[in-house]
Amino acid sequence: MQLEYLDRGLVAVSTDEGIFLSWRLRATEVDGYSKSGLTGVNFNVYRDGEWIIQIEDSTNFLDKSGTNQSKYFVRAVKEDKELDESSTVTPWSEGYYDLPLQKPEDGITPVGETYTYHANDMSVADVDGDGQYEFIVKWDPSNSKDVSHKGYTGNTYIDTYKLDGHLLYRIDLGVNIRSGAHYTQFMAYDFDGDGKAEIMFKTAPGTKTVHYKENGEPKSETYITMPSSDREAGYSHTDDYRMSSDDYYEHIVEMFSKWHEHSEVLSGNWPKTLEEAFGTTPQYDYPLSNKDARALADYFIDEYAPSRSEKNQLRSFEGFIVNGPEYLTIFNGETGEELQTIHYKPARHDDGLMWGDYSAKRIEPGNRVDRFLAGVAYLDGEKPYAIFARGYYTRTTLASYSWDGMNLEQYWYVDSGWIPMDNPFNDNQHGKDGTSEQYGKITTQGAHSLSVADVDGDGKDEIVYGAVTIDHDGSVLYSSFDVLPPESADPGKYVRLGHGDALHVANIDPDRPGLEIFMVFEGGQVAPYGYALRDAATGEVLYGGYSGRDTGRGMIGDIDPSIRGLQTWAEGLFSAKGEHLGDSIPGSNMNIKWAANMTTQIINGAIDQTPTIDDWIRGRLLTAEGTRTNNHTKGNPCLVADIFGDWREELLVRTTDSSAIRIFVSTEVTDRKLYTLMHDAQYRTGIAWQNTCYNQPAYPSFYFASDMDWSKVPIPKIKIVEAGNR
């Protein structure tokens, strides 16, 4: 299995007790295990060029005699022979490191609203092949929005920085990519195995790469290459597909004018007239004249839609993009150069009419159609593939791609087909099959994230797409169903588990074989569970609870080391066996592997609160002064990942003014020796997809907790790829 080469990742942090040092053990350096960790190479620690100690039982050390002026490096040792030497580092004097950022300029929407920028989701990848991570930062405008919220947004930007703050390039996604958590999922990974990472995400006309001079002024701009078919059709990079409220009105008029031509009308699936669809008296001849189409558009916007819900204020619907080309682009991670652009699959097809965006009481054009997820998976057990998806409320689609350095090739494509409707303006699509014979059962099962893991133990990754799991070959491994309980809306009915906001895939119960899935569900009275733990290989529910409401949050972790297995919480706290431990629960925005004893900590703080790291038993471990989390009430850090140092995760959060990314390292001395989590493929791909939609933590493929059995920690069979040695 191809994984990236990483250097020693040595960091030094000034503490009240001395200088704390932390560095990586690579998976390829492990040869066995002991009672407290893995065995393999040991490490000699040097201060100011002089040897001070050899470390055997961990990959950290507290130098009580060190100062802020000390210089450190470490050397790996095998059978008394020194093998290599790390780079030399000096201590972080403040206890953290600030990675400088170049904040984009403020902007103004077409209706005169001003907006600013803040650093948002992040990823890491080695884009230049030196064994050190670069930092990919997404900039969100202050008017970024959830898919269902109307209004204009500013452009989304994606920057790539070196650790010293050098900006390699900025990619401006342009006006035709809306800004928000659901629109841009960026995958940074070495897809072709050349030792340098690429970056892939959804693009559109107007997307361009910007390079800068040393003084910060733009040096060059290069637009992506539009497919020849689109250029010949007259599309250009100056196109602006954002809709004003007047544009949307004309869009409805055009839709109604062509009603008689719609495939679903012609096939007899939908009413032949709009009056029948709206439940009014027939009064117009079809094809509709422009005058009659406008009369029906006025009725639909001003009377019919508000009668369904007072929230249907379609006269002020604006800022959405429901027309124009959509692309998938892969960029050179080091230079930002476009490598290839293809059409995004599937295309939106329409503004959401067939996706069900007009069928419910809350009419939300551009909503279900524009739900995107993405990930990275080792589908063949050897090399990484990119996964890009569209839809999970109704129609559900996923496409996988390989990149060989020259061409993007589709590996497989999954499409549930449309959910049939009798009336696109008044119907319920929940829990219905799609039209695909092979994939029809996967509709309405997706989550606001996905996970990637080898759930069936065949050495190849599956895609856990909420309550559905797609096998490595693109077939459906399972789609989870269960019976509605007596207190539900339809007792005894066999239904899908349905959609949910939070999803976790890990070895939660170490006494069972394989992995488990903990997920929460928002179906309320038509969902069999508000939360459930499932067997990851079969989808079978191991335990769960009916809530009768949208259970929006859920988390897992080893928060109490006296209890075997990881704990789960959503509606109360439970053990891995399903034992109710109490009604009081920790926060559930994000967790982190921070403690020396391998328990799990919780990151708290949302909106204008200062982020903290809290331990369920010990209390507060860190207050990240001067920083903020992202995504409003979601309270997500920019990133939580094992980016350097030992096996513990770092906390990356933006400063309050977004002038920097502040990086915090755990400085608790640990005697547990484990290879970097980035050399576990499930964890590494998890870091790649962490930025997807509602950010979720990454978990390794093995049981990670305070009571780990080190004999069961796998030594992965991996091929480490260095730049120039593909």
N, C-alpha and C positions, 0 to 999 in steps of 0.2 A: 504494500500500500504506500503510495507516494505521499510523503509529508515534507515540510520545509526544513532546511538547515537553519539552525539557530545558534548564535554564539552563546557565550556563557551568561549573558544577561546580568552581569554584576552591578549591584547598586549599593551605595553607602548612604546611610541616613543618620543625621545627628540626633541623639536622644539625650535625656537627662542623665542616663547611666553610662553614656559612651557612644561609640560609633557602631551602629548596627549594619552588618554586611549580609547580603543575600544573593544567591546565584543559582543557576540552573544545573540540574542533572538531566542529561539527555536520555531518552529511552534506550538508545543504542549502547549506552554505557552501563546498563544494568545486567547483572548475571545471576541474581538470586534474591533471597530475602532473609530477614532476621525477625526478632520479636517486635521491633519498633520501626521497621522500614525495609527498604530495598538495599541490596548490596551491589557493589560494582566498584567504580573508581572512587577514591577518596580525594581530598583537596588540601593542598598547602596554601596557607594565607600569608600574603606578604604586605607589610606596611613600609612605605618609603624605601622599597627595594630590599628590605630585610625580612627573612622568614620569621613568623611569630608563632604559628601553630598549624598542626594538621587536624582536619575535621573528618571524622569517619561516620558519625551517626546522623548527619543532617547536611543541609546546604545553606546554613546560616551561622553567624558568629557575632557576638557582642564584644567589641574591643574596648574595654574599659580604660585603656591607656591612650586611645586615639584622640585626635583633635580635628577640628574643622579644616585644618591645613594638611592633614595626613593624606597620603596617596596610597591606593590599594590595588592589588591584583591577586588573582588566584590561579593556581596551576592544578590540573587534574593529575592524580597519582595512581599508578597501577603497578603492583609488585615493586614498590620503592622506586619506580621510574616515573619522572615527570613527563607528561604527554603533551601538554599544550599550555598556553598562557592567555589569560583573559586580557581584555583592554584594561587600562588603568583608569580608576575613577577617583573622584574626590567627593566628600559628603554633601548631601543636601542639607544646608544649614538650617532651613526652616522646618524640617520634618516632612516636607513635600516638595514636589517639583512642578513649576509652572511652565507649560509648553506654550510659547507665545503664538497668538493667532492674528490674522489680518481680517478684521471684521468688514463685511461688505457695507457699502454706503446705503443710507436710507432710501426709500422709494416712495412713489405716489401711484395709486391705482387710477384707472381710467375715470373714476368718479370723484377723484380729488382727495381720497383718503391716504394719509401718510402711514408708513410702516417702517419699523426698524428690524434688526436681525439679532438672533442669538444662536450660539452653537447648540446643536441638537445631537442626534444620534452619531455614533462613531463606529469605526471598525479599525482593525490593524492588519497589516500584511507587509511582507518584505518585498518591496517593489524593485529594489536595485540589486538584490542578491548578496548583500554584505552580512547576512545573518542577524540583522537588527530590524525591528519593526518600524515601519512608517505608519503615520496616523491619518486616517481618512475621516474627514469631518463634514457632516451635512449641516448647512446653514438653513434655518427656518425663519421666514419672515414672521413678524408679530401678528400678522393676520392669517397665518396658516389655519386650516380648518379641517374638522372631521368631514367625511364625504357627504354627510347629509345636511351640512350647514351651507346656506347660500352666502354669496358675496365674493368679491375678488380677492385674490391672494398675490403676494409678490413672488418673484422667481425663487426657485430652490437652487442652491449652489453646493457643489461638492469639492472640497479642497483636499490635497494630499500634502502632508508636512513631514519633514524630518524632525527628530527629537529636539533639535536645537531651534525649531521654529521656522526653518527655511521652507517657504512655500514653493513646492515643485510646480504646481499649476492649479488652476481653478476651472471646474466645468460648470458652466451656466446652463441649466436645463431649459431655459427660455420660457416664454409666456405660455406655451402650449402644454406645459406640465403643471398641473395644479399642485399647490403646496399643502402638505398635511401628512399625518402618520400613515395613511393608507396608500399613498401614491408612489412614493419612491423608496424601494428596497434595493440597496446597493451591495453586491456581492464582490468582495475583494479576496482573491485566491489565485494560487498558481495553477491555472487550469491545464496548461500544456506541458508542465514539468520541466521548464527551462531554468528553474531556480528564481524566477522573478514573477511577482503576482500581476494579474490583470484585474480590471474592475468592470463589472457588467451591471447595467440597469436600464430601465425603460426611458426612452428618449422621444423626441418629436421634432418637427421642423423648428429651427431656431436654437437647437442645442449646440453649444460651441465650447471649445477649450480655449482658455485664456492663459497666456504666459506673461510674466512680469519682469521688468527691469529690476536691478538691485535697489533702486530708489522707490520701488513699489508701484511705479506707473506701468500700465499695460504695454507689453511689447508686441504681442501678436494675438490674433483671434483666428481660430480655424473651426468652421462649421463641420458637423458630421456630413457624411456623404449620403444624400437621399437616394433611394433606389431609382433606377432609370425610369421605371414605370410611373413613379410619382412625379419626376421632373417632366416627363412627357405629358403628363396630365395637367401640368400647370402649377403644381404646388411649388412653394419656394420658402426660403428661410425667413422671409419678411412677413409671412402669413401670421395672422393673429386670430385664433379660433375661440377666444374667450367671448362668451355671450353676454350682451347687455340684456336688460329686461325687454327692450323692444325686439332684440334679436330672438329671444325665446318666444315671444308672441308670434313672430313670423315663422319660426320653426314649427309651432303648433299648427298654424294655418297651412303650411306645406304638408305636414303629416296628415291632416284631415283631408286636404285636397286629393291626396293619393290613397285614401282609405280603401277605395274599391280595388286597388291594385295589390294590397298587402297579401302575402302568401297565405297567412292564416285566415284571412277573409275569403280568399279564393278557394281554399280547401274546405271551407264550411266550419272551421273550428271556432271562429269569432263571429259576432253579429255582423250582418251585412251593412247595417247602418249604425252611425254613431248615436242616433236617437235611441235605438234599441239598447246599445251599450250603456247609455246614460239613464235608461228607464223613462224616456219622455215620448210624447206623441210624434210619430213620423210626420215630417213636413218638408223634407228636401229631396230633390232628385239627385241621383248619383250617376256619373261623377259630379262632385260638388263644384259649383261655380266659386270663384274667388270670394264673392260677396257672401255666399252661404257658408263657405268654410270659415270666414271671419265671424259670422254670426254664431256658429257653433263653437269657435275658439273663445269668443266672449262668454258664452254660456258656461263652457267648461271651466274657464279660469275664475269667473266671478261668482258663479252659482254652484255648479256641480262639485268642484274641488273643495270649496269651503264647507259645503254640506257634509262632506265625508269627514273633515277635521278642520277645526279653526286654525290649525297650524299650516294649512295649505294656502299660503300666500304667494301664489304663482305670478302675480303682477310684478312682484319685486324679485323674482328669480333671476340671478345674474352671477357672472363670474365662472360659470361651469364651462367645460369643454366637452362637447358631445359630437363634434365633427372633426375631420382632418386625420392625416396619417398618424400612426403610432408605431414606434420602432423599439427594437432591442439592440443596444450597442455594446460592444466590448472595446475597452480602451487599454492601451499600454499603461500599466500602473506607474511606471517610472517617469514617463514623459507626458502622459495624458493624450497621446496620439490615438486617434480613432483607428481601430484595427479592422472592424467590420460592423456594418449596420444592416439588420434585416427587419422585416415587418414583425410586429409583436403578434403572437399567436395565443388565443384568437383575437381578432379585431373586436371592437366594441359592438358591432353590428347595428346598434341603434342607441338612442339616448337612455335606454333602460326599459323600454316598453315590453320587450319580450323577456327581460330579466326579472320582471315583476315590480318595477319601480312605480308603476301607476296603479297596481292592482289592490294594494292595501288601503286602509283608511288614510294613512299618512302617505300622501303622494310625494315621492322624492326622486325626481328625474336625476340621472347621473349618479345614483347611489349604489345599488347592488351591482351595476355594471362595472363600476370602478373600484372594486375591492381587489387589491393585489397582495400577493405573498411571494416570497422567494427564498431559496436556500441553496446549499451545496451538499452533494451526496456522492459517496463512492458506490455507484450503482453496479459496477462490475467487480467491486472489491479491490481495485487497483488504482484507478485514477479518478479525480473529482469531476463531477458533472454539475452544471448549473440547472437549477429548477426555477421556473418562473410560472406563476399561476394567476388566474383571474376568476374571481367568483367563489362564494361559499355559502351564501344565503339561499340561492336557488341553483341555477346552472353552475357547475363546478368544473374547472379545467386546469390542467397542469401540463407543461411541456418541459422536457429535459434536453439539454444540449451539451455536446462535447466541443472542446476547442483544441485543435492540434497545432496552433501557431499560425495557421493560414486560413482556416475555415471553421465557422460554426456549423455543426451538423446536428440535426434533431435526432435524438436517440429513441424517445417514445413520446406519445401524446395521449393524454387522458381527457375525455370530454363526456360529461354526463348527458349531454343533450339538453334541450329546453324542457322545462316543466310545463306540460300542457295547461292551458287556461281556457275556460269557456267564455270569459269576458276579461280582457286585459285591464279594464277600468274598475273591476269589482270581482275579486276572486281571492282565494286563499291558497298559496303555493306551499305552505308549510308541510313538510313531511311527505311530499308526493315524489314519485319516481320521475326521472328524466326520460327522454325518448330513446336513449341509447340502451340497446339490449345488454351490452357488456358493462356499462358504467352507470346505468340509471339509478342504482341504489345509493350512490355517493352524494346525491343532492342534499342540501340543507344541513350538512354534517360538519362543515369546516369551522375552524376557530379563527380568532384574530391574530394567530401566529401559526407556525408549523414547527415540527421537530424532525430531526433526522437521526436514525439509529438502526442498527442491525437487530431487529426485534426477533427474528426467527433463527438466529445463530448460524446462518449460511455464509457469513463473511462478506455479505453485500448489504448495502443500506436500503432501508425502507423509508418512505415519507409518511410520517404520522400527521395526517391532515385533519386534525380535530378528532371526531369520532369515527373517522375512516383511516385505514392504513393502506397505502399503495405499495405493492411489492416492488423489488428492485427492477423487475422487467416491465413495469407499467401495468400489470394486472392488479385487480383488487384483492388484497390479502383478506380483508374483512371490512364490513360496515356494521357498526354496533347498534343493535336494537334491544329493547326490553319492554316489559309490560307496564302500563300506567297503573299506579296504585289506587286504592279505593278513594282517597281524598282528592284525586285529580279531576280534570274536566271530563274524562272519558275512561272510567275504570275498566281495566282488563284489555284495553286495546294495545296491540303490539306495534310499537313506534320506534323511530330513530331516537338515539340519545340527543342528537341535535347540536346546534351551534353554541359556542361558549367563548369567553374572553381570555381565559388563562389555561395553559397547557404545560405539563411537566412530564418528561420521560427520563426515568433513571432506574437504577437498582434500588428501589425503595424498601423492599422486604428481602434481606439477604438470605432468608431461610427458604425462599422459593426460587426455582430456577428462572433465569432470564430477567427481563426488565418489566417495570410496571409503568402505567400512565395514570397521572392524576389530572383531572380536568373538571372545570366548573361549567354549568350550562345555564342559558338564559331563557329557556322555553317556558318557564313558569308552570302553569297548570296543565300544559300539554307536553311536558317533558317528564320522563320517568324519574329523573334525578336532578337535584340542584348541584350535586358534586358526586364524583365516583372515582374509585380506584379500579383500573382494569388491568388484566393481563395483556402485556404489550404484544405477545405473539398471537393471541386469539381474539382479543377484544372483549373477553368475558369480564363482566363486572364482578369484582371481588368483594367490595363493599361500597356503599353509597347512601345518600339520604335524599328524600324528596323535600323540596323547599316550597314549591308552589309560586316561586317568584324568580326574577332574574338574579341569579347568584353571580355577581360580577367579579369577585376576586377569589383567588385560591393560591396556596403556596405550599412548598414542602421543605424539609430540612431536618437535620439532627440538632434540634434545639435543646433537647434534654438527654445528656449522655447516659442517664440511668435507664433509658428505655431502648430496647432493641429495635433497630431499624430506623428509617427516617419517619418523622411525623408529618401528617398532612393536616391542613386547616383551611376551612372556608366557612362552614356553619358549625363551629366548634372545633376542638383539637382532638385528633385521633392518632393512634399508633398505626404502624404498618400492618398490623393484624386487624384493624378496624375497631379497636377498643376505644371507647370514648374517654378522653383524658380530662375533659373540662370544657367549659364554654368560653373561657378567656383565651384569646389567640393573639399571636404577634401580628405585626404589620405584614402586608402581602404585596407590596409594590415591587420589591426586588430583594434577592438574598445574595450573600457573598461568603466565600470560604476564606475567612479572615483569621480565625483563632489558631493558636499553636496546637490545640488538642483535636483539631479536625471537626469540631462542631460547626454548625451553620449560624451565621449572624444575619440580621435584617437591616436593610438600608431604609430609613424613614425620612420623611420630609418631602413636601410637594408644594407647588405654586411658589409662594414667597417664603417658605420655611427653609431654614438652614438644614442641609442633609446631615444625618447622623448614622452611625453604625451601632446597633444595639444587640446585646446578647440577652437571651431570654432569662438566664439565671444571674449573670454578673452585672447586667445593666449596660450603661452607655460606655462604649469603648473608644469612640471617636466622634468629635463634632467638626465637620468640615467647614470651618468658618470662612466666610467670604465667597461662598459658592451657592449654586442652585441646581436643582434637578430639572427635568424636562417633561413635556407632554402633560402639563396641567396636573390634574388629580392623579395621573398615573405615577408621577414622582420617579421617573426613570433617570438614573445617571446617564451620562453620555456613553459609558461603557463599563462593564465589570468583566475583567479577564485577567488571566495569568500571563501578563505581557513581558515581565522580566522577574528577576529574583527567583526565590524558591517556588514551590507548588501552590502557594497561596495567591489569591486574586488581588489585583489592584483596583482601586476605586478611582474612576476618571469622571470628574464633574467640571462644569464650566464655572468660571468666576462670575460674579454678579454682573459685571459689565461685558462678559464674553471676550475679554482681551487675552484670555489664556484658558487652557485646559489644566486644571490642577490635579496632579496624580499623587495619590496617597498609597503608601506601602505599609503593610502590617509589620511592626517591629517587635512583636512578641517572639522571644527565642523559642524555637521548637526543636525537639529531638527526633522528629519524624522525617524520614528520608524517602522522597518520592520523585520520580521524574516529572518534568514540566507537564502540566495538564495539556499543553498544546501538542504533545506527542501522543495523545489519545484522540483518535479520529472523530469519535462522537463529540467530544468536547471541542475540538478544533472547528468542526463544521458548525457547532453550536455558537461559537463566537462569530462566525461568518454571518449566520442568520439572526443574531441577537437584535439587530436593528430593524427586523421585519415587524411592521405594524405595531402591536402592543408588545413592547420588548419583554422577553422572558429570559431567565438565567440559563446558562449552559451547564450540562452535567456530563461527567465521564461515563464510560461504558461499564465501569465496575462500581461496586459498593464503596462509597466514599463517606466515612463517618468516624466518630471517635473510637469505635470498637472494630476497626478494620482488621480482617484476617489477611495479613500480608502475603500469605501463601496463595491467596486467590486474586491478587492484583496481577493482571496479565502483563507480560512483557511483549509489547506489540511487535509483530513482524512488519517492519516498515522499511521503505527505501527513502533515505534522506537525499533530497535533490539539492545540489549546490549549483549556483549560476555557472554556466559554461560547461557543465558536466551532465547534460540531459541524457 
